[in-house]
Amino acid sequence: MSTDATLSRLRWKCRRGMRELDLLLLAFLERGYAALDAGGRACFERLVEYPDQVLLELLMGHMAPADRDVAQLVERIRACAAA
């Protein structure tokens, strides 16, 4: 289970200054992050370290991630935003 400190740190990292990224990442953090297992949470932490432009390309579907775990997480983030 994530601690309040971890969630606060992730919330800060999800605030990118790019509206599209902010909406997608913060929505997922609030609605989908808790359902991730430890591997998924570690993957999310890696994902939020990506540069903004790469992250935007991945989440908008303009670039396909090479890592299968990242690809699955990106799909979950996109599905969460569509819900």
MOPAC internal coordinates of N, CA, C and O (Angstrom, degrees):
PM7 1SCF
backbone

  N    0.0000 0     0.00 0     0.00 0    0    0    0
  C    1.4493 1     0.00 0     0.00 0    1    0    0
  C    1.5177 1   109.63 1     0.00 0    2    1    0
  O    1.2310 1   119.96 1   -36.60 1    3    2    1
  N    1.2921 1   117.68 1   143.40 1    3    2    1
  C    1.4543 1   122.52 1  -178.74 1    5    3    2
  C    1.5157 1   111.04 1   -81.06 1    6    5    3
  O    1.2310 1   121.75 1   -36.28 1    7    6    5
  N    1.3066 1   114.26 1   143.72 1    7    6    5
  C    1.4539 1   119.65 1   176.86 1    9    7    6
  C    1.5288 1   109.29 1   -85.25 1   10    9    7
  O    1.2310 1   121.24 1   -16.06 1   11   10    9
  N    1.3181 1   115.24 1   163.94 1   11   10    9
  C    1.4641 1   120.24 1   176.77 1   13   11   10
  C    1.5160 1   110.60 1   -60.19 1   14   13   11
  O    1.2310 1   120.58 1   142.39 1   15   14   13
  N    1.3397 1   116.50 1   -37.61 1   15   14   13
  C    1.4651 1   120.68 1   179.91 1   17   15   14
  C    1.5302 1   110.89 1   -64.26 1   18   17   15
  O    1.2310 1   120.65 1   139.31 1   19   18   17
  N    1.3316 1   116.37 1   -40.69 1   19   18   17
  C    1.4684 1   120.23 1   178.78 1   21   19   18
  C    1.5269 1   110.09 1   -64.62 1   22   21   19
  O    1.2310 1   120.40 1   134.25 1   23   22   21
  N    1.3253 1   116.85 1   -45.75 1   23   22   21
  C    1.4639 1   120.22 1   179.77 1   25   23   22
  C    1.5256 1   111.34 1   -63.90 1   26   25   23
  O    1.2310 1   120.01 1   141.09 1   27   26   25
  N    1.3063 1   117.59 1   -38.91 1   27   26   25
  C    1.4738 1   120.81 1   177.91 1   29   27   26
  C    1.5254 1   110.65 1   -63.76 1   30   29   27
  O    1.2310 1   120.82 1   137.12 1   31   30   29
  N    1.3378 1   116.03 1   -42.88 1   31   30   29
  C    1.4647 1   120.42 1   178.95 1   33   31   30
  C    1.5248 1   110.40 1   -63.80 1   34   33   31
  O    1.2310 1   120.58 1   136.72 1   35   34   33
  N    1.3282 1   116.50 1   -43.28 1   35   34   33
  C    1.4644 1   120.03 1   179.19 1   37   35   34
  C    1.5233 1   111.70 1   -66.77 1   38   37   35
  O    1.2310 1   120.46 1   140.74 1   39   38   37
  N    1.3241 1   116.72 1   -39.26 1   39   38   37
  C    1.4665 1   120.22 1   177.96 1   41   39   38
  C    1.5363 1   109.49 1   -59.08 1   42   41   39
  O    1.2310 1   120.68 1   138.01 1   43   42   41
  N    1.3178 1   116.31 1   -41.99 1   43   42   41
  C    1.4634 1   121.03 1   178.42 1   45   43   42
  C    1.5298 1   110.17 1   -63.21 1   46   45   43
  O    1.2310 1   120.02 1   136.42 1   47   46   45
  N    1.3309 1   117.57 1   -43.58 1   47   46   45
  C    1.4635 1   121.22 1  -179.30 1   49   47   46
  C    1.5266 1   112.63 1   -68.66 1   50   49   47
  O    1.2310 1   120.35 1   155.34 1   51   50   49
  N    1.3368 1   116.93 1   -24.66 1   51   50   49
  C    1.4620 1   121.14 1   179.01 1   53   51   50
  C    1.5299 1   111.96 1   -78.31 1   54   53   51
  O    1.2310 1   119.63 1   164.48 1   55   54   53
  N    1.2984 1   118.30 1   -15.52 1   55   54   53
  C    1.4653 1   122.12 1   177.79 1   57   55   54
  C    1.5191 1   107.78 1   -84.97 1   58   57   55
  O    1.2310 1   121.24 1   -79.65 1   59   58   57
  N    1.3089 1   115.24 1   100.35 1   59   58   57
  C    1.4568 1   120.64 1  -171.07 1   61   59   58
  C    1.5189 1   113.50 1  -101.03 1   62   61   59
  O    1.2310 1   119.69 1   163.99 1   63   62   61
  N    1.3051 1   118.20 1   -16.01 1   63   62   61
  C    1.4534 1   119.78 1  -176.18 1   65   63   62
  C    1.5248 1   111.96 1    86.90 1   66   65   63
  O    1.2310 1   120.67 1   179.10 1   67   66   65
  N    1.3054 1   116.32 1    -0.90 1   67   66   65
  C    1.4585 1   122.55 1   175.71 1   69   67   66
  C    1.5287 1   105.19 1  -114.24 1   70   69   67
  O    1.2310 1   120.54 1   -66.96 1   71   70   69
  N    1.3057 1   116.57 1   113.04 1   71   70   69
  C    1.4676 1   121.63 1  -170.82 1   73   71   70
  C    1.5260 1   113.72 1   -49.35 1   74   73   71
  O    1.2310 1   120.64 1   135.37 1   75   74   73
  N    1.3257 1   116.38 1   -44.63 1   75   74   73
  C    1.4602 1   120.00 1  -178.11 1   77   75   74
  C    1.5275 1   111.12 1   -60.45 1   78   77   75
  O    1.2310 1   120.75 1   134.91 1   79   78   77
  N    1.3264 1   116.18 1   -45.09 1   79   78   77
  C    1.4591 1   119.99 1   179.85 1   81   79   78
  C    1.5206 1   111.23 1   -67.43 1   82   81   79
  O    1.2310 1   120.69 1   136.77 1   83   82   81
  N    1.3205 1   116.29 1   -43.23 1   83   82   81
  C    1.4645 1   120.15 1   178.74 1   85   83   82
  C    1.5228 1   110.44 1   -55.97 1   86   85   83
  O    1.2310 1   120.27 1   131.68 1   87   86   85
  N    1.3151 1   117.10 1   -48.32 1   87   86   85
  C    1.4659 1   121.10 1  -178.14 1   89   87   86
  C    1.5232 1   112.14 1   -62.73 1   90   89   87
  O    1.2310 1   120.36 1   133.38 1   91   90   89
  N    1.3126 1   116.92 1   -46.62 1   91   90   89
  C    1.4633 1   120.61 1  -178.27 1   93   91   90
  C    1.5249 1   112.11 1   -66.31 1   94   93   91
  O    1.2310 1   120.73 1   130.41 1   95   94   93
  N    1.3093 1   116.21 1   -49.59 1   95   94   93
  C    1.4605 1   119.76 1  -174.50 1   97   95   94
  C    1.5265 1   112.49 1   -70.91 1   98   97   95
  O    1.2310 1   120.14 1   136.26 1   99   98   97
  N    1.3127 1   117.34 1   -43.74 1   99   98   97
  C    1.4585 1   119.69 1  -179.56 1  101   99   98
  C    1.5305 1   111.44 1   -67.57 1  102  101   99
  O    1.2310 1   120.30 1   142.49 1  103  102  101
  N    1.3290 1   117.03 1   -37.51 1  103  102  101
  C    1.4649 1   119.96 1   177.14 1  105  103  102
  C    1.5292 1   110.16 1   -62.51 1  106  105  103
  O    1.2310 1   120.61 1   136.78 1  107  106  105
  N    1.3169 1   116.45 1   -43.22 1  107  106  105
  C    1.4571 1   119.02 1   179.27 1  109  107  106
  C    1.5273 1   111.06 1   -66.38 1  110  109  107
  O    1.2310 1   120.33 1   139.00 1  111  110  109
  N    1.3115 1   116.98 1   -41.00 1  111  110  109
  C    1.4593 1   120.05 1   179.65 1  113  111  110
  C    1.5226 1   110.33 1   -59.45 1  114  113  111
  O    1.2310 1   120.53 1   140.52 1  115  114  113
  N    1.3183 1   116.59 1   -39.48 1  115  114  113
  C    1.4629 1   120.86 1  -178.96 1  117  115  114
  C    1.5222 1   113.34 1   -76.64 1  118  117  115
  O    1.2310 1   120.10 1   142.82 1  119  118  117
  N    1.3402 1   117.42 1   -37.18 1  119  118  117
  C    1.4690 1   120.08 1  -171.71 1  121  119  118
  C    1.5235 1   115.76 1  -109.19 1  122  121  119
  O    1.2310 1   119.73 1   158.70 1  123  122  121
  N    1.3241 1   118.11 1   -21.30 1  123  122  121
  C    1.4590 1   118.76 1  -173.45 1  125  123  122
  C    1.5113 1   116.14 1  -122.73 1  126  125  123
  O    1.2310 1   120.08 1   158.24 1  127  126  125
  N    1.3079 1   117.45 1   -21.76 1  127  126  125
  C    1.4627 1   121.28 1  -174.60 1  129  127  126
  C    1.5268 1   112.25 1   -60.86 1  130  129  127
  O    1.2310 1   119.89 1   137.58 1  131  130  129
  N    1.3187 1   117.82 1   -42.42 1  131  130  129
  C    1.4716 1   121.88 1  -176.93 1  133  131  130
  C    1.5274 1   112.35 1   -60.07 1  134  133  131
  O    1.2310 1   119.92 1   154.28 1  135  134  133
  N    1.3180 1   117.76 1   -25.72 1  135  134  133
  C    1.4663 1   121.47 1  -178.74 1  137  135  134
  C    1.5284 1   112.91 1   -81.73 1  138  137  135
  O    1.2310 1   120.08 1   171.17 1  139  138  137
  N    1.3327 1   117.45 1    -8.83 1  139  138  137
  C    1.4604 1   120.91 1  -179.30 1  141  139  138
  C    1.5190 1   110.91 1   -75.98 1  142  141  139
  O    1.2310 1   121.05 1   -32.98 1  143  142  141
  N    1.3340 1   115.60 1   147.02 1  143  142  141
  C    1.4593 1   119.61 1   171.58 1  145  143  142
  C    1.5331 1   108.21 1   -81.42 1  146  145  143
  O    1.2310 1   120.19 1     1.19 1  147  146  145
  N    1.3125 1   117.25 1  -178.81 1  147  146  145
  C    1.4691 1   121.27 1  -176.50 1  149  147  146
  C    1.5289 1   111.58 1   -59.53 1  150  149  147
  O    1.2310 1   120.19 1   140.61 1  151  150  149
  N    1.3223 1   117.24 1   -39.39 1  151  150  149
  C    1.4606 1   120.66 1   178.46 1  153  151  150
  C    1.5170 1   112.02 1   -65.94 1  154  153  151
  O    1.2310 1   120.69 1   139.73 1  155  154  153
  N    1.3278 1   116.28 1   -40.27 1  155  154  153
  C    1.4586 1   120.69 1   177.76 1  157  155  154
  C    1.5163 1   112.01 1   -65.74 1  158  157  155
  O    1.2310 1   120.86 1   141.42 1  159  158  157
  N    1.3220 1   115.97 1   -38.58 1  159  158  157
  C    1.4687 1   119.94 1   178.19 1  161  159  158
  C    1.5219 1   111.29 1   -66.83 1  162  161  159
  O    1.2310 1   120.64 1   140.34 1  163  162  161
  N    1.3229 1   116.39 1   -39.66 1  163  162  161
  C    1.4658 1   120.00 1   176.86 1  165  163  162
  C    1.5309 1   109.95 1   -64.73 1  166  165  163
  O    1.2310 1   120.48 1   141.32 1  167  166  165
  N    1.3137 1   116.68 1   -38.68 1  167  166  165
  C    1.4622 1   121.54 1   178.27 1  169  167  166
  C    1.5303 1   110.21 1   -64.22 1  170  169  167
  O    1.2310 1   120.05 1   138.36 1  171  170  169
  N    1.3295 1   117.51 1   -41.64 1  171  170  169
  C    1.4612 1   121.19 1   178.13 1  173  171  170
  C    1.5301 1   110.24 1   -62.48 1  174  173  171
  O    1.2310 1   120.59 1   138.82 1  175  174  173
  N    1.3215 1   116.48 1   -41.18 1  175  174  173
  C    1.4643 1   119.65 1   178.58 1  177  175  174
  C    1.5244 1   111.15 1   -63.55 1  178  177  175
  O    1.2310 1   120.17 1   142.90 1  179  178  177
  N    1.3289 1   117.28 1   -37.10 1  179  178  177
  C    1.4811 1   120.11 1   175.26 1  181  179  178
  C    1.5230 1   110.52 1   -67.11 1  182  181  179
  O    1.2310 1   120.93 1   138.41 1  183  182  181
  N    1.3251 1   115.82 1   -41.59 1  183  182  181
  C    1.4592 1   120.83 1  -177.04 1  185  183  182
  C    1.5235 1   111.88 1   -61.53 1  186  185  183
  O    1.2310 1   119.67 1   137.82 1  187  186  185
  N    1.3188 1   118.23 1   -42.18 1  187  186  185
  C    1.4638 1   119.91 1  -178.24 1  189  187  186
  C    1.5316 1   112.49 1   -71.32 1  190  189  187
  O    1.2310 1   120.27 1   173.13 1  191  190  189
  N    1.3275 1   117.08 1    -6.87 1  191  190  189
  C    1.4698 1   120.99 1   174.51 1  193  191  190
  C    1.5335 1   111.87 1   -87.64 1  194  193  191
  O    1.2310 1   120.17 1   169.08 1  195  194  193
  N    1.3333 1   117.27 1   -10.92 1  195  194  193
  C    1.4628 1   120.18 1   179.24 1  197  195  194
  C    1.5246 1   109.92 1   -64.32 1  198  197  195
  O    1.2310 1   120.20 1   -28.62 1  199  198  197
  N    1.3300 1   117.23 1   151.38 1  199  198  197
  C    1.4739 1   119.94 1   174.17 1  201  199  198
  C    1.5332 1   110.57 1   -61.38 1  202  201  199
  O    1.2310 1   120.65 1   -30.99 1  203  202  201
  N    1.3187 1   116.37 1   149.01 1  203  202  201
  C    1.4621 1   121.77 1  -176.59 1  205  203  202
  C    1.5222 1   113.02 1   -52.01 1  206  205  203
  O    1.2310 1   120.23 1   133.28 1  207  206  205
  N    1.3159 1   117.17 1   -46.72 1  207  206  205
  C    1.4627 1   119.36 1  -175.75 1  209  207  206
  C    1.5252 1   111.82 1   -64.93 1  210  209  207
  O    1.2310 1   120.10 1   140.07 1  211  210  209
  N    1.3109 1   117.42 1   -39.93 1  211  210  209
  C    1.4669 1   121.31 1   178.03 1  213  211  210
  C    1.5287 1   109.52 1   -66.19 1  214  213  211
  O    1.2310 1   120.90 1   135.37 1  215  214  213
  N    1.3134 1   115.88 1   -44.63 1  215  214  213
  C    1.4610 1   120.82 1   179.28 1  217  215  214
  C    1.5265 1   111.19 1   -60.58 1  218  217  215
  O    1.2310 1   120.56 1   136.72 1  219  218  217
  N    1.3078 1   116.54 1   -43.28 1  219  218  217
  C    1.4647 1   120.69 1   178.15 1  221  219  218
  C    1.5314 1   110.69 1   -62.35 1  222  221  219
  O    1.2310 1   120.00 1   134.12 1  223  222  221
  N    1.3104 1   117.60 1   -45.88 1  223  222  221
  C    1.4705 1   121.30 1   179.08 1  225  223  222
  C    1.5290 1   111.08 1   -59.79 1  226  225  223
  O    1.2310 1   120.30 1   137.99 1  227  226  225
  N    1.3246 1   117.03 1   -42.01 1  227  226  225
  C    1.4667 1   120.56 1   179.09 1  229  227  226
  C    1.5228 1   111.36 1   -65.46 1  230  229  227
  O    1.2310 1   120.61 1   131.32 1  231  230  229
  N    1.3255 1   116.44 1   -48.68 1  231  230  229
  C    1.4641 1   120.02 1  -175.28 1  233  231  230
  C    1.5238 1   113.29 1   -71.85 1  234  233  231
  O    1.2310 1   120.16 1   154.98 1  235  234  233
  N    1.3190 1   117.29 1   -25.02 1  235  234  233
  C    1.4655 1   120.66 1   177.23 1  237  235  234
  C    1.5273 1   111.64 1   -85.97 1  238  237  235
  O    1.2310 1   120.45 1   173.84 1  239  238  237
  N    1.3295 1   116.74 1    -6.16 1  239  238  237
  C    1.4554 1   120.70 1   178.78 1  241  239  238
  C    1.5151 1   114.17 1    81.95 1  242  241  239
  O    1.2310 1   120.09 1  -164.03 1  243  242  241
  N    1.3246 1   117.43 1    15.97 1  243  242  241
  C    1.4630 1   121.01 1   179.51 1  245  243  242
  C    1.5206 1   112.40 1   -88.07 1  246  245  243
  O    1.2310 1   120.58 1   167.72 1  247  246  245
  N    1.3341 1   116.49 1   -12.28 1  247  246  245
  C    1.4546 1   122.03 1   179.56 1  249  247  246
  C    1.5296 1   106.75 1  -139.86 1  250  249  247
  O    1.2310 1   121.07 1   -40.30 1  251  250  249
  N    1.3131 1   115.55 1   139.70 1  251  250  249
  C    1.4661 1   120.10 1   178.63 1  253  251  250
  C    1.5253 1   108.92 1   -99.59 1  254  253  251
  O    1.2310 1   120.10 1   -51.19 1  255  254  253
  N    1.3332 1   117.42 1   128.81 1  255  254  253
  C    1.4569 1   119.94 1   177.74 1  257  255  254
  C    1.5248 1   111.14 1   -68.63 1  258  257  255
  O    1.2310 1   120.47 1   -38.16 1  259  258  257
  N    1.3173 1   116.71 1   141.84 1  259  258  257
  C    1.4574 1   121.32 1   177.93 1  261  259  258
  C    1.5266 1   110.76 1   -75.74 1  262  261  259
  O    1.2310 1   120.37 1   148.25 1  263  262  261
  N    1.3149 1   116.89 1   -31.75 1  263  262  261
  C    1.4598 1   123.19 1  -179.12 1  265  263  262
  C    1.5303 1   109.62 1   -80.66 1  266  265  263
  O    1.2310 1   120.64 1   -55.07 1  267  266  265
  N    1.3163 1   116.38 1   124.93 1  267  266  265
  C    1.4740 1   121.57 1  -177.33 1  269  267  266
  C    1.5295 1   111.58 1   -62.50 1  270  269  267
  O    1.2310 1   120.29 1   140.55 1  271  270  269
  N    1.3280 1   117.06 1   -39.45 1  271  270  269
  C    1.4665 1   120.38 1   179.88 1  273  271  270
  C    1.5226 1   111.06 1   -64.75 1  274  273  271
  O    1.2310 1   120.66 1   138.95 1  275  274  273
  N    1.3287 1   116.35 1   -41.05 1  275  274  273
  C    1.4676 1   120.48 1   177.71 1  277  275  274
  C    1.5173 1   109.68 1   -65.43 1  278  277  275
  O    1.2310 1   120.13 1   139.19 1  279  278  277
  N    1.3233 1   117.35 1   -40.81 1  279  278  277
  C    1.4646 1   121.00 1   179.34 1  281  279  278
  C    1.5286 1   110.99 1   -60.40 1  282  281  279
  O    1.2310 1   120.29 1   136.67 1  283  282  281
  N    1.3254 1   117.06 1   -43.33 1  283  282  281
  C    1.4678 1   120.36 1   178.76 1  285  283  282
  C    1.5236 1   111.02 1   -65.57 1  286  285  283
  O    1.2310 1   120.50 1   139.92 1  287  286  285
  N    1.3227 1   116.66 1   -40.08 1  287  286  285
  C    1.4612 1   120.41 1   179.45 1  289  287  286
  C    1.5218 1   111.09 1   -66.40 1  290  289  287
  O    1.2310 1   120.28 1   138.48 1  291  290  289
  N    1.3089 1   117.06 1   -41.52 1  291  290  289
  C    1.4682 1   121.13 1   177.63 1  293  291  290
  C    1.5281 1   109.86 1   -58.94 1  294  293  291
  O    1.2310 1   120.05 1   137.58 1  295  294  293
  N    1.3230 1   117.52 1   -42.42 1  295  294  293
  C    1.4667 1   121.00 1   178.05 1  297  295  294
  C    1.5261 1   110.94 1   -63.37 1  298  297  295
  O    1.2310 1   120.25 1   140.36 1  299  298  297
  N    1.3124 1   117.12 1   -39.64 1  299  298  297
  C    1.4754 1   120.07 1   178.23 1  301  299  298
  C    1.5258 1   111.19 1   -65.39 1  302  301  299
  O    1.2310 1   120.58 1   140.70 1  303  302  301
  N    1.3206 1   116.50 1   -39.30 1  303  302  301
  C    1.4657 1   120.75 1   179.19 1  305  303  302
  C    1.5223 1   109.24 1   -65.04 1  306  305  303
  O    1.2310 1   120.63 1   134.90 1  307  306  305
  N    1.3166 1   116.41 1   -45.10 1  307  306  305
  C    1.4641 1   120.15 1   179.84 1  309  307  306
  C    1.5277 1   111.40 1   -64.48 1  310  309  307
  O    1.2310 1   120.02 1   140.63 1  311  310  309
  N    1.3215 1   117.56 1   -39.37 1  311  310  309
  C    1.4672 1   121.54 1   178.83 1  313  311  310
  C    1.5268 1   110.50 1   -66.60 1  314  313  311
  O    1.2310 1   120.45 1   141.60 1  315  314  313
  N    1.2971 1   116.75 1   -38.40 1  315  314  313
  C    1.4645 1   120.97 1   179.39 1  317  315  314
  C    1.5261 1   110.33 1   -64.10 1  318  317  315
  O    1.2310 1   120.51 1   141.40 1  319  318  317
  N    1.3141 1   116.64 1   -38.60 1  319  318  317
  C    1.4620 1   121.02 1   179.95 1  321  319  318
  C    1.5274 1   111.09 1   -69.20 1  322  321  319
  O    1.2310 1   120.84 1   148.13 1  323  322  321
  N    1.3401 1   116.00 1   -31.87 1  323  322  321
  C    1.4652 1   120.05 1  -178.32 1  325  323  322
  C    1.5266 1   111.87 1   -78.58 1  326  325  323
  O    1.2310 1   120.65 1   160.66 1  327  326  325
  N    1.3086 1   116.36 1   -19.34 1  327  326  325
  C    1.4830 1   120.31 1  -177.47 1  329  327  326
  C    1.5039 1   112.75 1   -74.94 1  330  329  327
  O    1.2310 1   120.10 1   180.00 1  331  330  329

